[in-house]
Amino acid sequence: MFTQAPVEAAVQKAGATQDSAFVRLWLGFATARVAVGVALVLLLAGSMLLGPQPVSGWLVGMCATYLVAALAVRLFMRPATHPGSAFDPQWVSSIGVDLLVFSCLQFLQAGGIYYSPLFAVPVLMASVLGSTLLALGTAAAVALILLAEAWVLALEATGDLAHRFLQAGLSGIGFFALAFLAHQLALRLEREETAARQGRKAAQMQAQVNQLVIATLGDGVLVVDLDGHVQAANPAARELLGPGAQLREAPLQLAAQPAWSQVAAMAQRTFETGQPQVADVAVQHGAGLPRRMFVRTRLAAAGDQPGDSLCVVFMQDLREMEARLRTEKLAAMGRMSTAVAHEIRNPLAAISQANELLDEELKEPAQRQLSALVRQNAQRLSQIVEEILDVARVQHHSPQAGTVGPELDPAVRGFVQDWTDQNQSGGRVQLALGAPGEHIAIEPDHLRRLLVNLLDNALRYASQSPDAIQVATSVEGMPVLTVWSDGAALEPAVERHLFEPFFSSESRSSGLGLYICRELCERHGARIGYRRRASPGGDGREGNAFFVAFRTAAPPAVTAEFAKMTA
């Protein structure tokens, strides 16, 4: 049983694009109609001029008109269908014109030519490109035309004309069979084209997803053929291979640069043995240190022939692997240090208390000196324990919108005054406050801890001269706090690890002060950094400056108004 017209399903779904099989079939039928028109004009014109049977000139003109119409359809029209429309005007006009012209030629027997085979063109066109109703209707119309011609001949002639009716009936049955078979083939073509289109869409989507995943991978991926050509490389792989790979498009030649020779050798061994390879490889980038990589290869069959296989190379930067391992070790060490600090704090408090009680009984200077030494080291241990516990105390939250933040300048002035009184270093600290009225998004206690850690760090390396430590505030798009000291410049190796935990250039420091500062800044959306610069006081001295850029917070008046509006 016939179903929906294939052209209505296929051409509409494909958007009448040139890659549709039905569009190509329509173009083929349109070209065939032009060829039929040319043949009819030539045959009838030849018969009119040279044939024994006279041919009317209006028949030649009709064929010429048919040729012009067919040529216009071929050049200027394209298939346009609508779902559910059984008779598209374009198909009906083309098929109707064919039936009209061929019927006139068949009835008149112009030039003594048998024109019945020409009806195969509109029948095939309706069956392949039209709906079920159009296909059956066209076949029925052709059968009726042939029977009508036989009836007309029976009226005009005498004798037994049964063979003409038989011939017309058999021809009609043949056209019905032709329409049925052609339509079934068209339906099958439509189903296969739809399935192919869906499969192609799924394959394209999968390929896009694969490309996106590979392009965003942190590990490098290379696809190498048997000749050592890199057929594909993601950005991470180009970064690992160096400038020579970044400036060129695929395919690259691994043997083109000596720095890639180890990777090329691993790929070649993979092809020769068929087994995956694993090794640590060093790629030299210019005159700097070589980049060490962990390289794995896998063989992927891309076709039936052995030469079609591809080698997939996975590359990992050993520096990143070591950094992740170091981070995990530091996290484990931090958890262990916190637990140890909790266990140390109580015995340490007991030692300090016992030392104070013992100190009251001591009279000799040497013994009191030993007691003072115990007190100093106990205080140092207590400070280290508190710094370790400070890391665990930092809460993982950020200030909410509308939260009241401290005003930067008064808070900094008060905290600096407390610190200088405690450390008896007021003459070495200079204040330069330049952010009046700026409220920052950080808790006051965290701001105090941040500033005290930066001042302790500055005091450790500053000289004894006046104004060796300078604390300044400013507004540079965001409120900025700067703690400057006139210490010596940091070595590059020290500068790279400034904010890492347990890193210090001094043996008597826990290495947690700057790490706690960084953690506090991250919790409150602030940014901390270091640079070598001139002093904020403008005296031209070079020193080490630690700066913190804060997010702004709502002042108390705005927050109170906001609370009234939302109450």
C-alpha positions in Angstrom: 0.0 0.0 0.0 1.3 3.5 -0.8 2.2 5.9 1.9 3.0 9.6 2.0 4.8 11.1 -1.1 8.5 10.8 -0.9 9.2 14.2 -2.4 6.9 15.8 0.3 8.9 14.1 3.1 12.4 14.1 1.7 12.6 17.5 -0.1 10.9 19.3 2.7 13.1 17.8 5.4 16.2 18.5 3.4 15.1 22.1 2.7 15.2 21.5 -1.0 19.0 21.5 -0.9 21.1 20.3 -3.8 22.4 17.3 -1.9 18.9 15.7 -1.8 18.4 12.7 -4.2 14.9 13.9 -5.0 16.2 17.3 -6.1 18.6 15.6 -8.4 15.8 13.4 -9.7 13.7 16.4 -10.4 16.5 18.0 -12.3 16.9 14.8 -14.3 13.2 14.7 -15.2 13.3 18.4 -16.1 16.2 17.7 -18.4 14.5 14.7 -19.9 11.5 16.8 -20.8 13.7 19.3 -22.6 15.3 16.4 -24.5 11.9 15.1 -25.4 10.8 18.6 -26.6 14.0 18.9 -28.8 13.4 15.4 -30.3 9.7 16.1 -31.0 10.5 19.4 -32.8 13.2 17.8 -34.9 11.1 14.8 -35.8 8.0 16.7 -36.7 9.9 19.4 -38.5 11.7 16.8 -40.5 8.5 15.0 -41.3 6.8 18.2 -42.4 9.7 19.0 -44.7 10.8 15.6 -45.9 8.2 13.0 -44.8 5.7 11.3 -47.0 2.8 12.2 -44.6 2.0 15.9 -44.2 2.4 17.3 -40.7 0.4 20.4 -39.7 2.5 23.4 -38.8 0.5 24.1 -35.7 1.7 20.7 -34.3 5.3 21.8 -34.8 4.5 25.1 -33.1 2.9 23.2 -30.2 6.0 21.1 -29.8 8.2 24.2 -30.0 6.0 25.8 -27.3 6.3 22.6 -25.2 10.1 22.8 -25.6 10.2 26.5 -24.5 8.0 25.7 -21.5 10.1 22.7 -20.5 13.3 24.7 -20.8 11.8 27.5 -18.7 10.9 25.0 -16.0 14.4 23.5 -16.1 16.1 26.8 -15.8 13.9 28.9 -13.5 11.9 26.5 -11.2 12.9 24.4 -8.3 10.8 21.7 -6.4 8.6 23.3 -3.8 6.4 21.0 -1.8 4.3 21.3 1.3 3.6 18.5 3.8 0.1 17.0 3.2 -0.5 18.6 -0.2 -1.3 15.8 -2.6 -1.2 18.0 -5.8 1.5 20.5 -5.9 0.8 23.0 -8.7 4.2 22.7 -10.0 4.0 19.0 -10.5 0.4 19.2 -11.9 1.4 21.9 -14.4 4.3 19.9 -15.7 2.5 16.6 -15.8 -0.6 18.1 -17.1 1.3 19.8 -20.0 3.0 16.5 -20.8 -0.3 14.6 -20.9 -2.0 17.3 -23.0 0.8 17.5 -25.6 1.4 13.7 -25.8 -2.3 13.1 -26.1 -2.7 15.4 -29.0 0.2 13.8 -30.8 -1.1 10.3 -30.0 -4.7 11.1 -31.2 -3.5 12.7 -34.4 -0.7 10.2 -35.1 1.4 13.0 -36.4 4.1 11.9 -38.8 3.1 8.3 -38.4 5.0 8.0 -35.1 3.8 5.9 -32.2 3.8 8.3 -29.2 2.6 6.0 -26.4 6.1 5.4 -24.8 6.3 9.1 -24.2 3.7 8.8 -21.5 6.3 7.0 -19.4 7.9 10.4 -18.6 4.9 12.0 -16.8 4.1 8.6 -15.1 7.6 8.2 -13.8 7.7 11.9 -12.8 4.5 11.6 -10.8 5.4 8.3 -9.2 8.9 9.3 -8.1 8.3 12.9 -7.2 4.6 13.0 -6.4 2.2 11.6 -3.9 0.3 8.3 -4.1 -2.8 10.0 -5.5 -0.8 11.9 -8.1 1.0 8.7 -9.2 -2.2 6.6 -9.5 -4.1 9.4 -11.0 -1.4 10.0 -13.7 -1.3 6.2 -14.5 -5.2 6.2 -14.7 -5.2 9.2 -17.0 -2.7 7.6 -19.4 -4.8 4.4 -19.4 -8.0 6.3 -20.2 -6.2 8.3 -22.9 -5.0 5.1 -24.6 -8.5 3.5 -24.3 -10.1 6.7 -25.7 -7.8 6.6 -28.6 -8.7 3.0 -29.3 -12.4 3.9 -29.1 -12.0 6.8 -31.5 -10.2 4.6 -33.9 -12.9 2.0 -33.6 -15.5 4.7 -34.5 -13.5 5.8 -37.6 -12.5 2.4 -38.9 -14.2 -0.9 -39.6 -13.2 -4.4 -38.8 -12.0 -6.2 -35.8 -10.3 -3.6 -33.5 -10.2 -5.8 -30.4 -6.5 -6.0 -30.6 -6.3 -2.2 -30.2 -8.4 -2.2 -27.1 -6.2 -5.1 -25.8 -3.1 -3.2 -26.6 -4.4 -0.1 -24.9 -5.5 -2.1 -21.8 -2.1 -3.9 -21.6 -0.3 -0.5 -21.9 -2.5 0.9 -19.2 -1.8 -2.0 -16.9 1.9 -1.6 -17.7 1.8 2.1 -16.7 0.0 1.2 -13.5 2.7 -1.4 -12.7 5.4 1.2 -13.6 3.8 3.7 -11.3 3.6 1.2 -8.5 7.2 0.0 -8.8 8.7 3.4 -9.3 6.7 4.8 -6.3 7.9 1.9 -4.1 11.5 2.5 -5.1 11.1 6.2 -4.4 9.7 5.5 -0.9 12.6 3.2 -0.2 15.0 5.9 -1.4 13.3 8.4 0.9 13.6 6.1 3.9 17.3 5.4 3.2 18.0 9.1 2.6 16.3 10.1 5.8 18.2 7.4 7.7 21.5 8.5 6.1 20.7 12.2 6.9 20.0 11.3 10.6 23.2 9.1 10.7 25.2 11.9 9.2 23.8 14.4 11.7 24.6 12.1 14.6 28.1 11.5 13.3 28.7 15.2 12.8 27.4 15.9 16.3 29.6 13.1 17.8 32.6 14.4 15.9 32.0 17.9 17.2 31.7 16.7 20.7 34.9 14.6 20.3 36.7 17.6 18.9 35.5 19.8 21.7 36.5 17.3 24.4 39.9 16.8 22.9 40.5 20.5 22.4 39.7 21.3 26.0 41.7 18.4 27.5 44.6 19.4 29.7 46.7 16.6 28.3 48.1 16.7 24.8 46.7 14.4 22.1 48.5 13.7 18.8 47.2 11.5 15.9 50.2 10.2 13.9 50.2 8.2 10.7 52.7 5.6 9.6 54.8 8.2 7.8 55.2 10.2 11.0 52.8 13.0 9.9 50.7 14.5 12.7 47.1 14.4 11.3 45.6 16.1 14.3 46.9 17.9 17.4 44.9 19.6 20.2 46.1 23.0 21.7 47.6 21.3 24.7 49.8 19.1 22.5 51.0 22.1 20.5 51.8 23.9 23.7 53.9 20.9 24.9 55.7 20.5 21.6 56.7 24.1 21.6 56.7 27.1 19.1 57.5 24.8 16.1 54.1 23.1 16.5 52.1 26.3 17.4 53.1 28.2 14.3 52.2 25.4 11.8 48.9 23.8 10.9 48.4 20.0 10.7 49.8 17.8 9.3 53.1 18.3 11.1 56.1 16.1 10.5 57.6 14.8 13.7 60.9 14.2 12.1 61.1 17.8 11.0 62.6 19.0 14.4 65.2 17.1 16.4 63.3 18.0 19.6 60.5 15.8 18.6 62.6 12.8 17.7 61.8 10.8 20.9 58.1 11.2 20.3 58.5 10.1 16.7 60.6 7.1 17.8 57.8 6.0 20.2 55.2 6.3 17.5 57.3 4.3 15.1 57.9 1.5 17.7 54.1 1.4 18.2 53.6 0.8 14.5 56.3 -1.8 14.3 55.3 -3.8 17.4 51.6 -3.1 17.6 52.0 -2.6 21.4 51.5 0.6 23.4 54.6 2.5 24.5 55.2 4.4 27.8 58.1 6.7 28.5 59.3 10.0 30.0 60.4 12.3 27.2 62.2 15.7 27.3 61.4 18.3 24.6 63.9 21.1 24.2 62.3 24.5 23.7 65.0 26.9 22.6 67.8 27.7 25.0 65.7 27.1 28.1 65.3 24.0 30.2 63.7 21.1 28.4 60.1 20.3 29.1 59.6 16.9 30.6 56.6 14.9 29.5 55.0 11.6 30.3 54.1 10.0 26.9 51.8 7.1 26.2 51.0 5.7 22.7 48.1 3.6 21.5 47.5 2.0 18.1 44.1 2.7 16.5 43.0 0.8 13.3 41.6 3.4 10.9 40.9 0.9 8.0 41.2 -2.6 6.8 44.7 -2.2 5.4 47.7 -2.2 7.8 48.9 1.1 6.4 45.6 2.8 7.4 46.4 2.4 11.2 47.0 5.5 13.3 49.0 6.0 16.4 47.4 8.2 19.2 49.9 9.8 21.4 48.9 11.1 24.9 51.3 13.6 26.5 51.2 14.9 30.1 53.3 17.7 31.4 55.3 16.2 34.3 55.5 19.7 35.9 51.7 19.8 36.2 51.6 16.2 37.5 54.3 17.0 40.1 52.4 20.2 41.1 49.2 18.2 41.6 51.1 15.7 43.6 52.7 18.5 45.7 49.3 20.0 46.3 47.9 16.7 47.5 50.9 16.2 49.8 50.5 19.7 51.1 46.9 19.1 51.8 47.7 15.9 53.6 50.5 17.6 55.5 48.1 20.4 56.5 45.6 18.0 57.9 48.3 16.2 59.8 49.8 19.5 61.0 46.4 20.7 62.3 46.0 17.5 64.3 49.5 17.7 65.7 49.0 21.3 66.6 45.9 20.5 68.6 47.8 17.8 70.4 50.8 20.1 71.1 48.8 23.1 72.4 47.8 21.6 75.7 51.2 20.2 76.7 52.8 23.4 75.6 50.4 25.4 77.8 51.4 23.2 80.7 55.1 23.7 80.1 54.6 27.5 79.9 52.6 27.5 83.1 55.1 25.3 84.9 58.0 27.5 83.7 56.3 30.6 85.1 55.7 28.9 88.5 59.3 27.8 88.5 60.6 31.2 87.6 59.1 32.7 90.7 61.3 30.4 92.8 64.6 30.9 91.0 67.1 33.4 92.4 70.3 32.8 90.6 70.8 34.8 87.3 72.0 31.7 85.4 68.8 29.8 86.3 66.6 32.7 85.5 68.3 33.0 82.1 67.5 29.4 81.4 63.9 30.0 82.4 63.7 33.0 80.0 65.1 30.8 77.2 62.4 28.2 77.9 59.8 31.0 77.9 60.9 32.4 74.6 61.0 29.0 72.8 57.6 28.1 74.3 56.2 31.4 73.0 57.7 30.6 69.6 56.1 27.2 69.6 52.8 28.7 70.6 52.9 31.2 67.7 53.7 28.4 65.3 50.7 26.4 66.6 48.4 29.3 66.3 49.5 30.0 62.7 48.9 26.3 61.8 45.4 26.5 63.5 44.7 29.8 61.7 44.7 27.9 58.4 41.9 25.6 59.7 40.0 28.5 61.2 39.6 30.3 57.9 35.9 29.9 57.0 34.9 29.1 53.4 32.4 31.9 52.8 32.2 35.2 51.1 30.4 38.4 52.3 26.8 38.6 51.2 25.4 41.5 49.3 24.5 44.3 51.6 26.9 43.2 54.3 28.4 46.0 56.3 32.2 46.1 55.7 34.8 48.0 57.8 36.0 51.4 56.6 39.5 50.8 55.3 41.4 53.8 56.6 40.2 53.9 60.3 40.5 50.1 60.5 44.1 50.2 59.1 45.1 53.0 61.5 43.8 51.2 64.5 45.3 47.8 63.7 48.7 49.4 62.8 48.7 51.3 66.1 48.0 48.2 68.1 50.8 46.3 66.2 53.4 49.0 66.7 52.6 49.2 70.4 52.9 45.5 70.8 56.2 45.3 68.8 57.6 48.6 70.0 58.4 49.7 66.5 56.4 52.9 66.1 59.4 54.8 64.8 59.9 52.4 61.9 56.3 52.5 60.5 54.9 55.3 58.4 51.2 55.5 57.5 49.8 57.1 54.3 46.0 56.7 54.2 44.4 57.7 50.9 41.1 55.9 50.7 38.6 57.9 52.9 35.1 56.6 53.1 35.9 53.3 51.4 34.2 50.2 53.0 35.7 46.9 52.0 34.1 43.4 51.9 36.0 41.6 54.6 35.4 40.8 58.2 37.3 43.1 60.6 39.0 40.2 62.4 40.2 38.8 59.1 41.5 42.3 58.0 43.4 42.5 61.3 44.9 39.1 60.8 45.8 39.9 57.2 47.5 43.2 58.1 49.3 41.8 61.1 50.8 38.9 59.0 52.0 41.3 56.4 53.5 43.6 59.0 55.2 40.7 60.7 56.7 39.6 57.4 57.9 43.2 56.7 59.4 43.6 60.1 61.4 40.4 59.7 63.3 41.7 56.6 63.2 45.5 57.1 66.2 47.6 58.2 66.4 49.6 61.4 66.1 52.9 59.7 63.1 55.2 60.3 60.2 54.6 57.9 61.6 51.2 57.0 58.0 50.0 56.9 55.3 52.0 55.1 51.6 51.2 55.1 49.5 52.9 52.5 45.9 52.8 51.3 44.6 54.1 47.9 41.8 53.7 45.4 42.8 52.3 42.1 39.4 51.3 40.8 39.3 49.1 43.9 40.4 49.9 47.5 44.1 48.8 47.8 46.2 48.2 50.9 50.0 48.3 50.4 52.6 47.1 53.0 56.1 48.2 51.9 59.5 47.5 53.5 63.0 48.4 52.5 64.3 44.8 52.6 66.5 43.3 49.9 65.0 42.1 46.6 63.7 38.6 46.6 65.4 35.9 44.6 63.3 34.6 41.7 63.1 31.1 43.2 61.8 32.6 46.5 59.3 34.9 44.7 57.7 31.9 42.8 56.8 30.2 46.0 55.9 33.2 48.2 52.3 32.2 49.0 52.8 28.5 49.3 52.3 26.9 52.7 55.4 25.9 54.8 57.7 27.8 52.5 60.1 30.3 54.1 63.6 31.6 53.4 64.2 31.6 57.2 64.7 28.5 59.3 62.9 30.1 62.3 59.6 30.8 60.4 56.7 28.4 59.9 56.1 29.7 56.3 52.4 30.1 56.9 52.0 33.8 57.3 51.7 34.7 53.6 49.8 31.5 52.9 47.1 32.5 55.4 47.0 36.0 53.8 46.3 34.4 50.4 43.6 32.2 51.9 41.9 35.1 53.6 41.9 37.1 50.4 40.4 34.2 48.4 37.6 33.8 50.9 36.5 37.4 50.5 37.1 37.9 46.8 40.2 40.0 47.3 43.5 39.7 45.4 47.0 39.7 46.9 50.3 40.1 45.1 53.9 41.2 45.4 56.1 43.5 43.3 59.4 45.3 43.7 58.6 49.0 43.6 59.5 52.4 45.1 58.2 53.4 48.5 54.7 54.9 48.7 56.2 57.9 50.6 57.9 59.1 47.4 61.5 59.1 48.7 62.7 56.9 45.8 63.8 53.9 47.8 63.3 50.5 46.3 61.6 47.9 48.4 59.3 44.9 48.6 55.6 45.8 48.4 52.7 43.4 49.2 49.4 44.8 48.0 45.8 43.7 48.5 42.9 44.8 46.3 39.6 44.5 48.1 36.0 44.3 46.9 33.9 47.3 48.1 31.0 46.8 50.6 28.0 48.8 51.4 28.5 51.5 54.1 26.3 51.3 57.2 23.8 53.9 56.1 23.1 52.2 52.8 22.8 48.9 54.5 20.3 50.3 57.0 18.2 51.8 54.2 18.4 48.4 52.3 17.1 46.6 55.4 14.2 49.0 55.8 13.2 48.5 52.1 13.3 44.7 52.4 11.6 44.5 55.8 
